């Protein structure tokens, strides 16, 4: 059975659907015949995406949602069931970040990262699994990160939440096994740094524009998420860099962490100066609507200018 046949007619809830992985996954699942339920804070952006999907013959529903509010997540599930009759796949995709040295980032920003990335994901997982147990089947996909395995300097609270995501996914897999729920599966997607609007949406206290070495294209992650809708993996690094980092950390944990920290520190110094910002972690913004974040293009310009001046 092809991926298209496998997802056609299935109902997929996608949080963080207004940009980045979420937007791309929604578009491509809808093109394969899935019913997509789109959740994010930016209701007007979601409405535009629904219109785009429906113009192409797809089926979509927009549900403005702040995943850090349990009542919003409950309402999201109810709306999906009311419109499409059930939920087959739930993708916990929302993720925000706060960049900078841990002590330079205000506590309220660290708290917001935890509130969205971990508490919000727990709300989604809890809601989805209760629905799946009623139906006797379902797939929960949690979006982690290479940071789930390898802690990274300048992203301390983000890395901590992503480690929590992987731990939660593993625990849920065991609980489902113990409960005899063989038809409910949990997968965790673990990308390397990817060029999406996440970087410009993040709070930033580094003093420099956000960047990271050897960023991946969003499409490889979107492809992995779509594949996981059919065949989820408990621990799924995406791309050779994520696989290499994961393997290296298992063999040489301290060395891998030091090298990762040096890479992050070096990249911060390469970017042009910018003032501190809370980004969009507390309040959404009207920009950053695409799948690609344009970070690689800016990095090339910065590197070219630096080489020319040296």
MARPALO-321871 format. One record per atom (N, C-alpha, C): y, z, x. Coordinates in pm, whole numbers, padded with zeros to 5 digits, always signed. Each point is the difference from the previous one (the first is absolute). Layout:
BEGIN
YZX...
***
This chain:
BEGIN
-00120+00000+00085+00120+00000-00085+00124+00000+00088+00096-00088-00030+00123-00005+00078+00091+00116-00036+00099+00026+00090+00097+00106-00028+00074-00027-00131+00032-00128-00023+00072-00036-00123-00082+00037-00122-00129-00036+00001-00087+00032-00114-00015+00151-00016-00004+00072+00113-00026+00144-00004+00117+00078-00059+00122-00045+00020+00115+00075-00051+00053-00055-00132-00040-00119-00038+00050-00060-00124-00032+00088-00119+00102+00028-00081-00018+00081-00119+00001+00149+00023+00002+00043+00126+00003+00144+00030+00145+00049-00003+00019+00126-00032+00133+00059-00006+00023+00085+00124+00108-00034+00071+00029+00065+00128+00139+00064-00007+00006+00130+00023+00128+00071+00010+00043-00001+00146+00125-00038+00024+00052-00007+00137+00130+00078+00008+00001+00109+00073+00125+00073+00021+00072-00060+00119+00132+00021+00004+00079-00060+00108+00000-00151-00008+00009-00054-00122-00018-00143-00022+00127-00082+00013+00114+00063+00026+00126-00076+00000+00023-00080+00128-00069+00035+00110+00019-00073+00126-00122+00021+00088-00001-00067+00115-00104+00021+00099-00140-00031-00050-00098+00080+00048-00140-00022-00037-00018-00004-00151+00066+00093-00069-00020+00011-00144+00039-00127-00072+00115-00055+00035+00047-00123-00065-00095-00116+00029-00036-00017+00127-00089-00109+00037-00136+00012-00064-00054+00121-00005-00130+00023-00062+00005-00030-00149+00108+00042-00066+00015-00026-00144+00002-00150-00027+00078-00073+00076+00010-00144-00019-00135-00068+00016-00072+00039+00103-00124-00071+00031-00116+00044-00089-00002+00126-00042-00102+00041-00097+00024-00067-00135+00126-00009-00041+00031-00067-00127-00041-00146+00005+00023-00065+00115-00039-00140+00015-00152-00017-00008-00075+00105+00031-00146-00004-00008-00052+00042-00138+00092+00028-00092-00041+00030-00137-00007+00145-00036+00043+00090+00089+00001+00142-00033+00120+00035-00088-00015+00104-00080+00113+00059-00071+00063+00102+00094+00126-00017+00035+00061+00090+00096+00104+00089-00068-00008+00129+00029+00093+00099-00054+00085+00046+00117+00129-00027-00006+00090+00016+00114+00082+00127-00014-00005+00084+00103+00073+00126-00002+00090+00011+00122+00123+00044-00022+00097+00028+00106+00121+00062-00069+00094+00049+00080+00119+00059-00060+00095-00105-00055-00001-00120+00058+00099-00102-00034-00048-00085-00119+00029+00049-00119-00048-00067-00120+00047-00142-00015+00126-00027+00036+00052-00136-00015-00068-00096+00096-00038+00048+00117-00073-00084+00096-00139-00030-00053-00065+00101-00056-00133-00021-00058+00005-00100-00116+00104+00009-00082+00014-00093-00112+00010-00143+00049+00072-00019+00110+00010-00134+00057-00133-00049+00053-00078+00089+00060-00131-00038+00051-00095-00033-00113+00005+00076-00109-00082-00031-00117+00033-00140-00052+00130-00031-00011+00041-00132-00049-00055-00110+00091+00008+00023+00131-00051-00098+00096-00150-00022-00018-00075+00109-00015-00145-00010-00016-00035-00069-00131+00069+00036-00107-00031-00060-00130+00036-00147-00006+00105-00040+00070+00036-00142+00007-00112-00083+00063-00079+00064+00085-00110-00068+00067-00132+00018-00074+00007+00056-00121-00119+00014-00082-00076+00131+00016+00058+00094+00075-00067+00128+00022+00034+00103-00105-00063+00117+00013+00020+00110-00094+00045+00123+00077+00117+00053-00037+00056+00113+00075+00077+00092-00093+00006+00126+00040+00076+00102-00073+00079+00081+00102+00128+00022-00026+00084+00082+00087+00015+00139-00060-00022+00103+00084+00016+00138-00044+00083+00074+00106+00131+00016-00021+00080+00073+00098-00059+00139+00025-00022+00033+00127-00075+00121+00034+00051+00059+00131+00018+00131+00001+00019+00075+00123-00129+00078+00021-00080-00037+00099-00133+00059+00014+00004+00149+00033+00116+00049+00042+00010+00144+00029+00015+00082-00127+00008-00065-00114+00008+00068-00131-00134-00019-00072-00073+00109-00018-00132-00009-00062+00006-00065-00138+00105+00030-00074+00011-00057-00134+00018-00152+00002+00067-00050+00105+00015-00145+00013-00134-00066+00026-00081+00063+00083-00131-00058+00034-00092+00002-00122+00005+00107-00077-00078+00007-00123+00042-00109-00098+00132-00021-00011+00051-00103-00090-00040-00140+00048-00005-00019+00132-00041-00128+00057-00142-00034-00043-00091+00096+00014-00139-00024-00040-00010-00028-00149+00072+00076-00079-00005-00019-00146+00050-00138-00040+00107-00047+00067+00054-00132-00030-00100-00110+00035-00069+00017+00113-00100-00099+00041-00113-00009-00101-00047+00116-00046-00109+00003-00097+00044-00057-00134+00122+00035-00042+00050-00050-00128+00011-00153+00001+00048-00057+00111+00022-00144+00006-00131-00077+00025-00082+00047+00092-00114-00079+00043-00136+00064-00031+00000+00118-00060-00125+00059-00046-00073+00087+00100+00046+00005+00123-00068+00083+00100+00058-00027+00137-00055+00065+00102+00042-00019+00138-00126-00016+00084-00008-00108+00076-00115-00025+00086+00027+00037+00145+00124-00022+00045+00037+00027+00139+00137+00068+00001+00012+00103+00082+00130+00067+00018+00035-00006+00148+00114-00059+00032+00043-00013+00139+00117+00093+00025-00025+00107+00074+00106+00094+00040+00071-00057+00122+00104-00077-00024+00065-00074+00107+00134+00058+00043+00061+00086-00079+00134+00050+00034-00003+00075+00133+00096-00030+00086+00013+00074+00125+00142-00008+00052+00057+00112+00037+00135+00003+00057-00006+00070+00136+00106-00017+00080-00001+00059+00132+00134+00059+00039-00004+00087+00100+00121+00056+00061-00019-00013+00151+00083-00083+00063-00013-00032+00141+00093+00087+00084-00051+00048+00112+00083+00080+00089-00079+00116+00057+00061+00070+00094-00063+00122+00051-00007+00102-00113-00109+00070-00008-00029+00088-00113+00116+00094-00033+00060+00061+00102+00105+00100-00022+00135-00063-00036+00014-00131+00021+00125-00068-00036+00001-00044-00146-00115+00001-00064-00012-00045-00139+00018+00119-00093+00091-00008-00098+00021+00113-00092-00128+00036-00075-00013+00128-00029-00119+00048-00070-00021-00069-00134+00111-00029-00069-00016-00062-00131-00061-00140+00011+00021-00067+00113-00062-00131+00019-00149+00013+00032-00035+00096+00086-00143+00026+00024-00070+00036-00131+00064+00085-00079-00062+00043-00126-00021-00118-00094+00096-00091-00003-00012-00117-00087-00114-00091+00044-00019-00016+00130-00111-00080+00051-00133+00058-00046-00015+00131+00010-00123+00065-00045-00016-00013-00151+00109+00018-00071-00001-00005-00147-00048-00136-00051+00045-00106+00065-00037-00135-00044-00135-00042+00057-00015+00008+00133-00117-00057+00066-00129+00075-00025+00008+00131-00017-00122+00078-00018-00010+00057-00142+00103+00074-00044-00007+00054-00135-00007-00113-00103+00082-00103+00016-00003-00112-00093-00133-00071+00000-00060-00013+00118-00131-00064+00008-00107+00086-00067+00011+00132+00015-00093+00090-00068+00012-00015-00151+00123-00009-00050+00019-00021-00143-00070-00129-00045+00019-00107+00076-00062-00127-00036-00151+00007+00005-00054+00059+00107-00145+00010+00014-00060+00084-00112+00064+00111-00032-00051+00090-00105-00002-00072-00135+00110-00067-00030+00010-00072-00127-00103-00112-00007-00012-00077+00108-00093-00112+00000-00145+00048-00011-00037+00100+00076-00140+00044+00000-00042+00060-00133+00091+00067-00067-00034+00052-00133-00025-00115-00097+00080-00105+00009-00022-00119-00083-00132-00067+00036-00025-00016+00131-00122-00067+00043-00125+00076-00045+00005+00132+00004-00117+00078-00040-00027-00014-00149+00105-00021-00078-00020-00026-00143-00071-00133-00021+00038-00099+00083-00057-00135-00014-00133-00016+00071-00022+00082+00104-00123-00012+00078+00010-00096+00116+00120-00051+00027+00017-00091+00114+00148-00007+00037+00028-00051+00119+00138-00018+00043+00011+00001+00151+00112-00052+00048+00026-00005+00144+00138+00056+00028+00006+00098+00089+00125+00059+00044+00027-00046+00142+00115-00061+00023+00038-00046+00134+00124+00077+00043-00013+00074+00108+00112+00075+00057+00051-00073+00125+00130-00021+00007+00056-00067+00116+00039+00106+00104-00078+00004+00105+00029+00088+00112+00077-00076+00106-00037+00022+00126+00071-00061+00112-00083+00022+00125+00030-00074+00106-00059+00035+00129+00039+00143+00036+00116+00045-00053+00043+00139+00019-00095+00100-00066-00085-00046-00091-00101+00088-00058-00095+00051+00106-00019-00083+00102-00090+00034+00111+00075+00040+00125+00110-00072+00032+00074+00023+00124+00139+00054-00033+00027+00129+00023+00135+00053-00027+00103-00069+00088+00120-00023-00055+00099-00080+00070+00133+00072+00011+00055+00004+00121+00134+00056+00022+00103-00077-00081+00105+00067-00040+00110-00052-00081-00040-00025-00146-00125+00033-00035-00045-00013-00139-00088+00120-00038+00040+00120+00043-00089+00116-00009-00044+00031-00143+00095+00013-00093-00040+00037-00136-00072-00116-00069+00040-00123+00029-00070-00116-00055-00145-00001+00048-00019+00017+00132-00136+00000+00055-00083+00114-00060+00063+00116-00020-00072+00113-00059-00047-00032-00141+00085-00066-00079-00041-00034-00136-00110-00105+00001+00007-00095+00091-00102-00105+00004-00133+00055+00049+00003+00101+00088-00125+00068+00036-00058+00069-00123+00088+00057-00083-00044+00063-00123-00061-00099-00097+00054-00122-00004-00054-00104-00088-00145-00030+00037-00026-00018+00128-00136-00031+00044-00095+00117-00028+00047+00121+00026-00083+00118-00026-00032+00012-00148+00100-00022-00085-00022+00006-00144-00103-00104-00043+00015-00121+00049-00093-00108-00038-00143+00037+00038-00018+00056+00118-00133+00038+00044-00058+00112-00088+00083+00098-00032-00046+00109-00086-00038-00050-00139+00082-00090-00054-00029-00054-00134-00130-00077+00000-00026-00075+00106-00126-00075+00009-00119+00094-00008+00008+00113+00070-00110+00096-00002-00014+00067-00136+00113+00032-00062-00007+00064-00132-00059-00095-00104+00036-00127+00007-00055-00097-00093-00150-00016+00022-00042+00001+00127-00143-00008+00030-00073+00121-00059+00056+00119+00020-00063+00121-00052-00006+00001-00153+00099-00064-00062+00005-00004-00146-00085-00113-00058-00061-00080+00089-00085-00109-00046+00077-00120-00053+00127-00013+00042+00084-00110-00049-00010-00119+00096-00115-00066-00003-00025-00110+00094+00086-00122-00027+00054-00013-00120+00079-00118-00035+00151+00022+00014+00038+00114+00059+00141+00025+00030+00013+00009+00152+00085-00085+00055+00011-00005+00147+00145+00017+00044+00014+00052+00122+00131+00026+00058+00010-00072+00134+00108-00073+00021+00022-00068+00127+00135+00038+00059+00009-00003+00133+00126+00029+00068+00036-00115+00093+00114-00061-00024+00051-00110+00082+00088+00060+00110-00022-00043+00125+00071+00060+00113+00063-00110+00087+00121-00044-00033+00065-00105+00079+00067+00055+00127+00024-00090+00094+00092+00020+00111+00142-00012-00057+00102+00014+00084+00138-00022-00046+00012-00142-00055+00058-00013-00119+00007-00128-00069+00145-00030-00038+00037-00125+00008+00137-00042-00028+00023-00010-00151+00040+00111-00061+00035+00005-00142+00134+00073-00014+00058+00003-00119+00126+00075-00019-00014+00152+00020-00122+00050+00022-00018+00143+00025+00094+00051+00108+00019-00079+00103+00078+00044+00116+00147+00021-00035+00056-00087-00079+00141+00015-00038+00017+00096-00117-00106+00027-00074+00006+00100-00107-00014+00142+00055-00058+00014+00119-00026+00133+00056+00129+00072+00035-00002+00132-00008+00107+00081+00060-00008-00021+00151+00114-00002+00067-00002-00033+00142+00101+00087+00076-00053+00082+00090+00083+00088+00083-00024-00026+00149-00046-00121+00033-00025-00034+00140+00128-00042+00072+00103-00039-00077+00121-00055+00059-00008-00149+00025-00114-00060-00033-00021-00143+00025-00070-00064-00121+00017-00130-00014-00068-00072-00107-00151+00014+00018-00075+00006-00109-00145+00023+00011-00073-00123+00054-00099+00025+00084-00085-00107+00051-00127+00061+00058-00103-00084+00020-00124+00044+00061-00066-00120+00066-00072+00024+00106-00061-00108+00077-00106-00074-00080-00004-00132+00019-00109-00085-00049-00029+00018-00148+00105-00003-00082-00019+00017-00144-00090-00108-00058-00080+00039-00098-00087-00094-00070+00073-00065-00118-00051-00113-00042+00048-00067-00120-00057+00071-00122+00078+00015-00106-00051+00071-00119-00124-00062-00062-00019-00131+00018-00109-00067-00071-00137+00056+00036-00019+00043+00125-00134+00050+00035-00031+00130-00074+00103+00077-00030-00021+00124-00075-00023-00031-00148+00077-00093-00052-00018-00042-00140-00142-00052-00019-00048-00081+00094-00137-00052-00008-00102+00115-00001+00025+00101+00083-00092+00114+00008+00000+00080-00130+00117+00017-00061+00008+00074-00126-00075-00075-00110+00020-00130-00007-00068-00080-00103-00151+00006+00020-00046-00010+00124-00143+00009+00027-00054+00138-00040+00080+00105+00022-00043+00135-00034-00013+00021-00150+00070-00078-00080-00015+00009-00145-00144-00030-00042-00069-00078+00082-00138-00039-00028-00097+00081+00084+00035+00025+00127-00091+00067+00092+00078+00098+00087+00034+00118-00053+00081+00096+00075-00078+00064+00114+00070+00024+00111-00058+00069+00115+00066+00136+00015-00078+00100+00031+00055+00135+00012+00104+00009+00111-00017-00080+00104+00084+00009+00120+00021-00143+00048+00114-00061-00035+00018-00143+00024+00126-00031+00079-00006+00006+00137+00112-00049+00079+00017-00150-00026+00126-00047+00004+00028-00140-00031+00062-00067+00124-00064-00104+00049+00051-00072+00116-00052+00060+00130+00003-00082+00106-00061+00043+00126+00073+00117+00064+00132+00009-00021+00076+00110+00061-00036+00134-00064-00016+00000-00132-00041+00123-00068-00142+00038+00040-00089-00100+00010-00137+00028+00042-00003+00056+00142+00079-00061+00090+00002+00045+00139+00054+00142+00012+00108+00029-00073+00059+00134+00004-00098+00104-00054-00066-00034-00109-00096+00090-00061-00115+00031+00097-00055-00105+00060-00111+00019+00094+00044+00079+00122+00117-00035+00054+00051+00068+00118+00021+00149-00026+00051+00032-00120+00026+00140-00030-00127+00082-00010-00108-00063-00044-00128+00071-00007-00055+00028+00139+00027-00090+00094-00056+00014+00134+00093+00079+00093+00129-00036-00007+00101+00062+00088+00117+00050-00084-00018+00106-00077+00104+00041-00095+00134+00035+00065-00001+00082+00105+00127+00041+00061+00071-00118+00065-00073-00084+00070+00059-00117+00064+00059-00095-00104-00074-00023-00108+00048-00090-00106+00128+00053-00063+00008+00130-00023+00120+00058-00059+00119-00011+00094-00023+00021+00131+00110-00012+00095+00050-00144+00010-00093-00095+00005+00040-00140+00008+00075-00043-00127-00048+00044-00115+00067-00033-00126+00141+00057-00003+00015+00124+00049+00132+00062+00004+00094-00075+00093-00050-00044+00116+00083-00076+00093+00044-00133-00059-00092-00066-00072+00036-00127-00065+00110+00021-00103-00016+00104-00083+00101+00027-00103+00134+00032+00063+00000+00080+00105+00125+00038+00068+00068-00122+00062-00079-00086+00064+00055-00120+00063+00061-00094-00104-00067-00013-00113+00050-00091-00104+00132+00051-00059+00012+00131-00019+00125+00056-00052+00116-00040+00090-00019+00009+00130+00108-00031+00094+00039-00146+00005-00085-00089-00048+00029-00143+00004+00092-00046-00113+00007+00077-00108+00072-00043-00119+00149+00032+00010+00079-00072-00080+00144+00023+00001+00033+00131-00071+00111+00064+00037+00036+00129-00061+00034-00013-00149-00039+00102-00077+00037+00008-00142+00024+00147-00032+00081+00028-00101+00022+00140-00039-00120+00056-00074-00009+00131-00004-00108+00067-00074+00009-00034-00148-00116-00010-00064-00003-00034-00142-00123+00063-00066+00014+00032-00128-00115+00046-00077-00078-00118-00058+00047-00122+00026-00069-00118-00053-00008+00004-00151-00116-00032-00051-00018+00000-00146-00101+00106-00043-00026+00099+00086-00109+00092-00034+00035+00092-00116+00130+00027-00019+00040+00085-00113+00045-00082-00120+00068-00111+00026+00049-00086-00107-00030-00145+00035-00049-00080-00094-00031-00140+00030+00126-00082+00023-00017-00114+00066+00112-00091+00028-00033-00138-00056+00102-00082-00009-00017-00132-00061-00054-00103+00099+00003+00029+00131-00046-00099+00098-00144+00030+00040-00053-00082+00092-00137+00019+00045-00102-00028-00108+00007-00121-00058-00087-00035-00112-00119-00085+00041-00001-00046+00125-00101-00095+00041-00130+00064+00046-00091-00084+00043-00125+00046+00059+00020+00021+00150+00061-00097+00065+00035+00008+00142+00132+00076+00015+00008+00084+00104+00121+00080+00019+00101-00061+00094-00035-00110+00069+00093-00063+00094+00017+00077+00129-00085+00099+00027+00015+00083+00119-00039-00079+00125-00105-00079-00006-00041-00078+00117+00108-00098+00042+00063-00060-00097+00108-00096+00031+00115+00071+00071+00037+00117-00049+00107+00075+00067-00041+00045+00139-00123+00042+00015-00049+00043+00131+00008-00115+00102-00034-00119-00043+00009-00116+00089+00144-00023+00045+00092+00014-00094+00142-00017+00034+00046+00107+00098-00042+00124-00023+00038+00110+00090-00059-00023+00140-00124-00042+00004-00065-00020+00130+00062-00116+00075+00037-00106-00073+00065-00115+00063+00136+00038+00056+00076+00076-00080+00133+00042+00045-00010+00093+00121-00098+00087+00001-00016+00093+00112-00038-00075+00127-00090-00099-00014-00042-00079+00115+00116-00081+00057+00085-00051-00091+00113-00082+00044+00104+00083+00076+00010+00128-00036+00102+00085+00062-00048+00066+00129-00129-00011+00028-00054+00068+00119+00006-00089+00125
***
